[in-house]
Amino acid sequence: MKCRHCAKDLRLPFLDLGSAPPSNAYLSEAALRGPETWYPLRLLVCEACWLVQTEDHAGREQLFDADYAYFSSYSSSWLAHAKAYVQAMRERLGLNAQSCVAEVAANDGYLLQYVREAGVPCYGIEPTASTAAAARAKGIEIVERFFGVALARELAAAGRQADLTAANNVLAHVPDINDFVGGFAVLLKEQGVATFEFPHLLRMVQECQFDTAYHEHYSYLSLTAVQRIFAANGLRVFDVEELPTHGGSLRVFAQRSDAGQRPVAPAVATLLAREQAAGMTAPAFYAGFQREAERIKHELLEFLLQAKREGLKVGAYGAAAKGNTLMNFAGVRPDLLPYVVDLNPAKQGKSMPGSRIPIVDEAYLRRDRPDRVLILPWNLRTEITAQLTYIREWGGRFVTAVPRLTVDQDRP
């Protein structure tokens, strides 16, 4: 396989999780009676540009289809994050009724609803019909297409260039990262700003977040790699912020290389130096991650098997993509974990891909009164434990598996 950015041969292994179906391919009752397509799930490192990437086996149209089931608005903490972003960008960039904001991967309108409320003209670009419909129901204009240079040129020719483009948790999701990034250099006005948020590879490695690997994540990103990719495609990074979201993310600010005049903030050089000091531009940094993933797998299986022996009832919360990675790598099935609760009606009544664990609503959890609740989206632990605090009424305890198996009473 060739690097999706610089086309060099990929030889350095990073993580091999065997095989799995696409993580958002939730199974209807009818689908449970048929076979599933599983693809190898292997990550490699480019030793030329240091982009970590998943081997190509499934096209974007297969992964992001009309029934895509991830809706951003079901996380209250993520909504708060989006609202704060909009306010911060209005203040920093002076956005007003004469400005234009475009969000790529607008999902269900979780962010643009706040832009619209502020009276700033905006539109979204979103290829999945299910989430695009939800955004339109909020009064948000959506261009239902995959984004790249060709679409950006169409929009620019139609007078739709933007003062601000937002791209949250999508840079990792694109198979042609050069075409995707190049589109922003076209869509931005001359002095426009593009922001990108994505999980930070440094945190992924340091905190054993192997379950963030799945087919929809084509790339795993450092600032080192992103700066090179942007520079090759008409963008210049001028600032970066570290965020707590998704287990530790970066928000990168970029401008057009041919026109942008904003000075480069010291934070850029500082973070690049930290990545260099951590060893991210040397093969040794990527060694040992496989061993950590296997440790987490074994700890989870030992916990579930011991709970079974002791007669404890265990349920899970959050039918998230990272949960599907964990369940399938560990080989967990309904005999050890009989159900997963999720707030999203688009997932309820279906089953997790691969593991085929049923997805139920929260009322089921109240009726079942499990002794242990395994939180699969560990990055939302604070939000979920606050929401489900009532499980302590019957002596229930919360459990997380990443970065190590922890039952809540064991927390200091």
C-alpha positions as CSV (number, residue, x, y, z in Angstrom):
1,M,0.0,0.0,0.0
2,K,1.1,3.6,-0.7
3,C,0.8,6.5,1.7
4,R,-2.5,8.3,1.0
5,H,-0.6,11.7,1.2
6,C,2.9,11.3,-0.2
7,A,2.5,8.0,-2.1
8,K,5.6,6.4,-0.4
9,D,5.5,2.6,0.4
10,L,4.1,1.8,3.8
11,R,6.1,-0.8,5.7
12,L,6.0,0.2,9.4
13,P,3.2,-1.6,11.3
14,F,1.3,0.2,14.1
15,L,-1.8,-1.9,15.0
16,D,-3.4,-5.1,13.7
17,L,-6.9,-5.7,15.1
18,G,-7.6,-8.7,12.8
19,S,-10.9,-8.0,11.0
20,A,-14.2,-6.3,11.6
21,P,-17.3,-5.1,9.8
22,P,-17.6,-1.3,9.3
23,S,-18.2,0.2,12.8
24,N,-21.3,2.1,11.9
25,A,-23.0,-0.7,10.0
26,Y,-25.6,-1.4,12.6
27,L,-27.7,-4.5,11.9
28,S,-31.5,-4.5,11.5
29,E,-33.6,-7.5,12.4
30,A,-33.6,-8.5,8.8
31,A,-29.8,-8.1,8.4
32,L,-29.2,-10.4,11.4
33,R,-30.5,-13.3,9.3
34,G,-27.8,-12.7,6.6
35,P,-24.0,-12.5,6.4
36,E,-21.8,-9.5,7.2
37,T,-18.8,-8.3,5.3
38,W,-15.7,-8.1,7.5
39,Y,-12.6,-6.3,6.4
40,P,-9.0,-6.4,7.7
41,L,-8.4,-3.7,10.3
42,R,-4.7,-2.9,10.1
43,L,-2.8,0.4,10.6
44,L,0.5,1.4,9.1
45,V,2.9,4.3,9.5
46,C,4.4,6.3,6.6
47,E,8.1,6.9,7.5
48,A,8.3,9.8,5.1
49,C,5.5,12.1,6.3
50,W,4.5,10.2,9.5
51,L,0.9,9.9,8.6
52,V,-0.7,6.8,10.3
53,Q,-3.3,5.2,8.2
54,T,-5.7,2.3,7.9
55,E,-5.3,-0.1,5.0
56,D,-7.9,0.6,2.2
57,H,-10.5,-2.1,1.9
58,A,-13.9,-0.2,1.8
59,G,-14.9,2.9,-0.1
60,R,-16.3,5.9,1.5
61,E,-19.8,5.3,-0.1
62,Q,-19.9,2.0,1.7
63,L,-19.0,3.5,5.1
64,F,-21.0,6.7,4.9
65,D,-24.2,5.6,3.3
66,A,-27.8,6.9,3.4
67,D,-28.5,5.1,6.7
68,Y,-25.5,6.4,8.6
69,A,-26.4,6.2,12.2
70,Y,-24.0,8.7,14.0
71,F,-25.9,11.8,15.0
72,S,-23.8,14.4,16.9
73,S,-26.7,16.0,18.8
74,Y,-27.2,13.0,21.2
75,S,-24.2,14.2,23.3
76,S,-25.0,17.2,25.5
77,S,-21.3,17.8,26.2
78,W,-20.6,17.9,22.4
79,L,-23.4,20.4,21.9
80,A,-21.9,22.6,24.6
81,H,-18.6,22.3,22.9
82,A,-20.1,23.3,19.5
83,K,-21.9,26.3,21.1
84,A,-18.7,27.5,22.8
85,Y,-16.8,27.2,19.5
86,V,-19.3,29.3,17.6
87,Q,-19.1,32.1,20.3
88,A,-15.3,32.0,20.3
89,M,-15.1,32.2,16.5
90,R,-17.6,35.1,16.4
91,E,-15.4,37.0,18.8
92,R,-12.1,36.1,17.3
93,L,-13.1,36.6,13.6
94,G,-15.7,39.3,14.0
95,L,-18.4,37.2,12.2
96,N,-21.6,39.0,11.5
97,A,-24.6,39.2,9.1
98,Q,-22.3,39.9,6.2
99,S,-20.1,36.9,6.9
100,C,-20.4,33.3,5.6
101,V,-19.7,30.1,7.6
102,A,-19.5,26.7,5.9
103,E,-19.2,23.5,7.8
104,V,-17.9,20.4,6.1
105,A,-19.4,17.2,7.6
106,A,-22.2,19.2,9.2
107,N,-23.9,16.0,10.4
108,D,-27.3,16.8,12.0
109,G,-26.8,20.5,12.3
110,Y,-25.4,20.2,15.8
111,L,-23.0,23.2,15.2
112,L,-24.6,25.3,12.5
113,Q,-27.8,25.7,14.6
114,Y,-25.8,28.0,16.8
115,V,-24.3,29.9,13.9
116,R,-27.8,30.4,12.5
117,E,-29.2,31.5,15.9
118,A,-26.4,34.2,16.0
119,G,-27.7,35.6,12.7
120,V,-24.6,34.6,10.7
121,P,-25.3,33.2,7.2
122,C,-24.2,29.6,6.9
123,Y,-24.6,26.3,5.1
124,G,-23.4,22.8,5.6
125,I,-21.9,20.1,3.4
126,E,-22.9,16.6,4.4
127,P,-23.0,13.4,2.3
128,T,-25.1,11.1,4.5
129,A,-28.8,11.5,3.8
130,S,-29.9,10.5,7.3
131,T,-28.0,13.3,9.1
132,A,-28.6,15.8,6.3
133,A,-32.3,15.4,6.7
134,A,-32.0,16.0,10.4
135,A,-30.0,19.2,9.8
136,R,-32.6,20.5,7.2
137,A,-35.3,19.9,9.8
138,K,-33.5,22.6,11.9
139,G,-33.7,25.0,9.0
140,I,-30.1,24.6,7.9
141,E,-29.2,24.5,4.2
142,I,-27.2,21.4,3.3
143,V,-25.3,20.5,0.2
144,E,-25.6,16.7,0.2
145,R,-22.3,15.8,-1.4
146,F,-18.8,14.5,-0.5
147,F,-16.4,17.4,-0.3
148,G,-13.3,17.9,-2.3
149,V,-11.7,20.3,-4.8
150,A,-14.4,19.8,-7.5
151,L,-17.3,20.7,-5.2
152,A,-15.3,23.6,-3.7
153,R,-14.8,25.0,-7.2
154,E,-18.5,24.7,-7.9
155,L,-19.4,26.5,-4.7
156,A,-16.7,29.2,-5.2
157,A,-18.0,29.9,-8.7
158,A,-21.5,30.3,-7.3
159,G,-20.2,33.0,-4.9
160,R,-20.3,30.8,-1.8
161,Q,-16.8,31.2,-0.5
162,A,-16.6,31.3,3.3
163,D,-15.0,33.5,5.9
164,L,-14.9,30.5,8.2
165,T,-14.9,26.8,7.4
166,A,-15.3,24.3,10.2
167,A,-14.4,20.6,9.8
168,N,-14.9,18.7,13.1
169,N,-13.9,15.1,13.3
170,V,-13.8,14.6,9.6
171,L,-10.2,15.0,8.5
172,A,-9.5,11.5,9.7
173,H,-12.6,10.2,7.8
174,V,-11.5,11.0,4.2
175,P,-9.7,8.5,1.9
176,D,-8.2,11.2,-0.4
177,I,-6.9,13.6,2.2
178,N,-5.1,15.7,-0.4
179,D,-8.2,16.4,-2.4
180,F,-10.2,17.1,0.8
181,V,-7.7,19.6,2.2
182,G,-7.2,21.2,-1.2
183,G,-10.9,21.9,-1.3
184,F,-10.6,24.3,1.7
185,A,-7.9,26.4,-0.1
186,V,-10.5,26.9,-2.8
187,L,-13.6,27.4,-0.6
188,L,-12.0,30.0,1.7
189,K,-12.1,33.7,0.9
190,E,-8.7,35.3,0.6
191,Q,-8.5,36.1,4.3
192,G,-10.8,33.3,5.4
193,V,-9.9,30.9,8.2
194,A,-10.4,27.1,8.3
195,T,-10.5,25.2,11.5
196,F,-10.1,21.4,11.8
197,E,-10.6,19.3,14.9
198,F,-9.4,15.7,15.2
199,P,-8.2,13.3,17.8
200,H,-4.5,13.8,18.5
201,L,-2.3,10.8,17.7
202,L,0.0,11.6,20.5
203,R,-2.8,11.1,23.1
204,M,-4.0,8.0,21.3
205,V,-0.6,6.4,21.8
206,Q,0.1,7.7,25.3
207,E,-3.3,6.7,26.6
208,C,-3.7,3.4,24.8
209,Q,-6.8,4.6,22.8
210,F,-6.6,1.8,20.3
211,D,-10.4,1.5,20.1
212,T,-10.5,4.8,18.1
213,A,-9.2,2.7,15.2
214,Y,-11.9,1.6,12.7
215,H,-12.4,1.6,9.0
216,E,-14.1,5.0,8.9
217,H,-10.9,6.5,10.3
218,Y,-8.6,6.4,7.3
219,S,-6.0,8.6,9.1
220,Y,-4.6,9.1,12.6
221,L,-3.2,12.6,12.9
222,S,-0.3,14.5,14.5
223,L,0.4,18.2,13.9
224,T,3.6,17.1,12.3
225,A,1.8,15.2,9.6
226,V,-1.1,17.7,9.2
227,Q,1.2,20.7,8.7
228,R,2.9,18.9,5.8
229,I,-0.4,17.8,4.3
230,F,-1.8,21.3,4.5
231,A,1.4,22.9,3.1
232,A,1.2,20.6,0.1
233,N,-2.4,21.5,-0.6
234,G,-2.5,25.3,-0.3
235,L,-3.1,25.9,3.4
236,R,-0.7,27.2,6.1
237,V,-1.2,26.4,9.8
238,F,-1.1,29.5,11.9
239,D,-2.4,28.4,15.3
240,V,-3.3,25.2,17.3
241,E,-5.2,24.5,20.5
242,E,-5.4,21.3,22.5
243,L,-8.9,20.2,23.5
244,P,-10.2,17.6,25.9
245,T,-12.8,16.2,23.4
246,H,-12.6,12.6,22.2
247,G,-9.9,11.7,24.6
248,G,-7.7,14.6,23.5
249,S,-8.0,16.5,20.3
250,L,-6.3,19.3,18.4
251,R,-8.1,22.3,16.9
252,V,-5.9,23.5,14.0
253,F,-6.3,27.0,12.4
254,A,-5.3,27.4,8.8
255,Q,-5.3,30.1,6.1
256,R,-4.7,30.1,2.4
257,S,-1.0,29.9,1.6
258,D,-1.4,32.4,-1.3
259,A,-3.2,35.1,0.6
260,G,-3.5,34.6,4.3
261,Q,-1.7,37.2,6.4
262,R,-2.2,36.0,10.0
263,P,1.1,35.5,11.9
264,V,1.9,32.0,13.1
265,A,1.3,31.7,16.8
266,P,4.0,30.3,19.1
267,A,1.7,27.4,20.0
268,V,2.5,25.8,16.6
269,A,6.2,25.5,17.2
270,T,5.7,24.5,20.8
271,L,3.5,21.5,19.9
272,L,5.7,20.5,17.0
273,A,8.6,20.4,19.4
274,R,6.6,18.3,21.9
275,E,5.8,15.8,19.2
276,Q,9.4,15.7,18.1
277,A,10.5,15.2,21.7
278,A,8.0,12.4,22.2
279,G,9.6,10.6,19.2
280,M,6.8,10.8,16.7
281,T,9.2,11.1,13.8
282,A,11.0,7.8,14.6
283,P,9.8,4.2,14.3
284,A,10.3,3.4,18.0
285,F,7.4,5.6,19.0
286,Y,5.0,3.3,17.2
287,A,6.3,0.1,18.7
288,G,4.5,-1.5,21.6
289,F,1.0,-0.2,20.8
290,Q,-0.1,-3.6,19.7
291,R,0.9,-5.1,23.0
292,E,-1.2,-2.4,24.9
293,A,-4.2,-3.1,22.8
294,E,-4.0,-6.8,23.6
295,R,-3.6,-6.0,27.3
296,I,-6.9,-4.1,27.3
297,K,-8.6,-6.9,25.4
298,H,-7.5,-9.5,28.0
299,E,-8.4,-7.3,31.0
300,L,-11.9,-6.8,29.6
301,L,-12.4,-10.5,28.9
302,E,-11.2,-11.4,32.4
303,F,-13.7,-9.0,33.9
304,L,-16.6,-10.2,31.9
305,L,-15.8,-13.9,32.5
306,Q,-15.4,-13.3,36.3
307,A,-18.7,-11.4,36.4
308,K,-20.4,-14.3,34.6
309,R,-18.9,-16.7,37.2
310,E,-20.1,-14.5,40.1
311,G,-23.6,-14.2,38.6
312,L,-23.4,-10.4,38.1
313,K,-25.5,-8.8,35.5
314,V,-23.5,-6.6,33.1
315,G,-24.9,-4.2,30.6
316,A,-23.2,-1.6,28.4
317,Y,-23.9,2.0,27.6
318,G,-23.1,3.8,24.3
319,A,-23.3,1.9,20.9
320,A,-20.3,3.9,19.7
321,A,-17.9,3.1,16.9
322,K,-15.1,2.7,19.4
323,G,-17.3,0.2,21.3
324,N,-17.6,-1.9,18.2
325,T,-13.9,-1.9,17.7
326,L,-13.4,-3.1,21.3
327,M,-16.2,-5.7,21.2
328,N,-15.0,-7.2,17.9
329,F,-11.3,-7.3,18.8
330,A,-12.0,-8.9,22.1
331,G,-14.5,-11.3,20.6
332,V,-17.3,-10.3,23.0
333,R,-20.7,-11.7,22.2
334,P,-24.2,-11.5,23.8
335,D,-23.4,-14.4,26.2
336,L,-21.0,-12.1,28.0
337,L,-22.6,-8.7,27.3
338,P,-26.4,-9.1,26.6
339,Y,-27.2,-5.5,25.5
340,V,-26.0,-2.0,24.9
341,V,-28.1,1.1,25.8
342,D,-28.1,4.0,23.4
343,L,-30.1,7.3,23.3
344,N,-30.1,7.4,19.5
345,P,-33.4,6.0,18.1
346,A,-31.7,5.3,14.8
347,K,-29.6,2.6,16.7
348,Q,-32.3,1.3,19.0
349,G,-33.8,-2.0,17.9
350,K,-30.7,-2.8,15.9
351,S,-27.6,-4.8,16.8
352,M,-23.9,-4.0,17.0
353,P,-22.0,-5.0,13.9
354,G,-19.9,-8.1,14.3
355,S,-20.7,-8.8,17.9
356,R,-24.5,-8.7,17.2
357,I,-25.2,-7.4,20.7
358,P,-28.7,-5.9,20.8
359,I,-29.1,-2.1,21.2
360,V,-31.9,-1.0,23.6
361,D,-33.2,2.2,25.0
362,E,-32.5,3.5,28.5
363,A,-35.8,2.2,29.9
364,Y,-34.4,-1.3,29.4
365,L,-31.5,-0.4,31.7
366,R,-33.9,0.8,34.5
367,R,-35.9,-2.5,34.2
368,D,-32.8,-4.8,34.1
369,R,-31.0,-3.1,37.0
370,P,-27.5,-4.4,36.1
371,D,-24.8,-4.8,38.7
372,R,-22.2,-3.3,36.3
373,V,-22.5,-0.8,33.4
374,L,-19.6,-0.9,31.0
375,I,-19.2,2.6,29.4
376,L,-18.0,2.0,25.8
377,P,-17.5,5.7,24.8
378,W,-15.1,6.3,27.7
379,N,-14.5,9.9,26.5
380,L,-18.1,10.7,27.6
381,R,-17.7,9.0,31.0
382,T,-18.4,12.2,33.0
383,E,-21.5,12.9,31.0
384,I,-22.8,9.4,31.1
385,T,-22.2,8.7,34.8
386,A,-24.1,12.0,35.6
387,Q,-27.0,10.9,33.4
388,L,-27.1,7.4,34.9
389,T,-26.4,8.2,38.5
390,Y,-29.6,6.3,39.5
391,I,-27.9,2.9,39.0
392,R,-26.2,3.4,42.3
393,E,-29.6,3.2,43.9
394,W,-29.4,-0.6,43.5
395,G,-25.7,-0.9,44.0
396,G,-24.7,-0.7,40.4
397,R,-21.2,0.4,39.4
398,F,-19.7,1.9,36.3
399,V,-16.8,0.2,34.4
400,T,-14.4,1.5,31.7
401,A,-11.9,-0.6,29.8
402,V,-9.7,2.0,28.3
403,P,-6.9,2.8,29.1
404,R,-7.2,0.0,31.7
405,L,-10.1,-1.9,33.3
406,T,-11.5,0.3,36.1
407,V,-14.6,-0.2,38.2
408,D,-15.7,3.1,39.6
409,Q,-15.2,2.2,43.3
410,D,-11.6,1.7,42.5
411,R,-11.2,5.4,41.4
412,P,-9.5,7.6,43.9
